[in-house]
């Protein structure tokens, strides 16, 4: 005898909110239905463990597509339901069958129960025009039950001829959603949402054939680190992220107290130096996929990595505002940050060679992490390294000077200057001058370095200041007093229409006639204006003329026309070593060069 009734909604009348959530990601329905099947098995297994039920077959979930009947079926051999339970847990939307079960068996332990059966079940109506449920409870003498509804306000409920324990859900797929019935599409969704479900999932199994499960019931991250081999870590990475580049190294997270957390974070080989590449950190709850890159749980800078994090203490469906304000979630984020910092510190201390070989790939991540997270910076600040001009790594913190007191600062003492090159090719002349003078600098050529060195100065205002090697030439490379008023006047007069300041110094390298000097502050301001498209800002260019250079000194007795030509050419040559010449400057340089060669060959 069949019964007809109305689907009930909880007193909170949450249907409008539920529908809005459900329709945000349509393909998530398969996760919900399969997760419900896994829950049903977990409930039954718990009863078996307690001696309240018996089982003699492997636990499994079967997913079947039928393109002729336009149906998608998910079947489990779990706890099953009686007619009363179907009415309670299916017809009352948003009522939690899991909550009831856990409450009853909480003393025995309710771990592993995933979530709200009613809410998850109704997600299937996003792709279905009608759904049938065939279920048989584990209880002896319980009749098998069939439930059917087209998702409106009515349903039918009656007995059926199902003989095996468990639940079978038959979804009659809507016409506009039939693409989902393709086996490859279902396989893709099972990989995305159900890769690590705790029970084997079979897709369209065939009798008499060896059918392989679509999932890994014991994912690598669920094992103890000492049980995992290097090859297993690499295979898990390749299979999970479809990346055939081997990861640089990884961190295996495994803790039970004060919260439960398991996972593996991989440091991938960087593919582009010029920008931050977003990785993929998959968040799971009891081996059920929740989402990628949830910044409330996983600190933003860690999303440059690839990884899997499983947090059973975080519910499957929860608001972002809840996660932001939940103290347990904040502790999880801090713990993950600490473990990453510990791994970097350990690698730096115990395997310096490997650490330095990986640094080029991980440096952007580390620097970005420092800028975004002060706690992370405090933990890794002593393992940040840079190459010097000889290509050798040096710890950044070792270049810091003693703290400048407030009294010393008032007397004009400045923090330790750390010189750096941002482009070894463009700044080749300055690099050579530094090397010839026995001076050193670090190479800051990463996209993030301008922001990072500003951050380091902000964190250490009395111990360090960064100067590009073309920003303090007269300070770092001068060789005693070199002021020459006559030379200064010659260049000032010859270059009066160039908008450039002239200063004379005796430099250590006599072969260099002049160099362009732009203050660090003004150059950074100019770069910031350019970066934010705020227009040009004054460059504050100073031409440092080298009074130790013979060509410069020869200008004193030269004829006015030749002197003007040579002075301009010396300026353009210095400018060429500082930046790319404009078309007009290049044209002038070529004309001057031809004129000077002509004069030289005449003599």
Secondary structure, 3 states (H helix, E strand, C coil): CCEEEECEECCCCCHHHHHHHHCCCHHHHHHHHHHHHHHHHHHHHHHHHCCCCCCCCCCEEEEEEECCCCEEEEEECCCCCCHHHHHHHCCEECCCHHHHHHHHHCCCCCCCCCCCHHHHHHHHHHCEEEEEEEEECCCCCCCCEEEEECCCCEEEEEECCCCCCEEEEEEEECHHHHHHHCHHHHHHHHHHHHCCCCCEEEECCCCCCCCCCCCCCCCHHHCCHHHCCHHHHHHHHHHHHCCCCCCCEEEEEEECCCCCEEEEEEECCCCCCCCCCCCEEEEEECCEEEEECCCCCCCHHHHHCEEEEECCCCCCCCCHHHHHHCHHHHHHHHHHHHHHHHHHHHHHHHCHHHHHHHHHHHHHHHHHHHHHCHHHHHHHHHHCEEEECCCCEEEHHHHCCCCCCHHHHHCCCCCEEEEEECCCCCCHHHHHHHHHCCCCCEECCCCCHHHHHHHHHHHCCCCEEEEECCCCHHHHCECCCCCCHHHHHHHHHHCCCCCCEEEEECECCCCCCEEEEECHHHHHHHHHHHHCCCCCCCCCEEEEEECCCHHHHHHHHCCHHHHHHHHHHHHHHHHHCCCCCCHHHHHHHHHHHHHHHHHHHHC
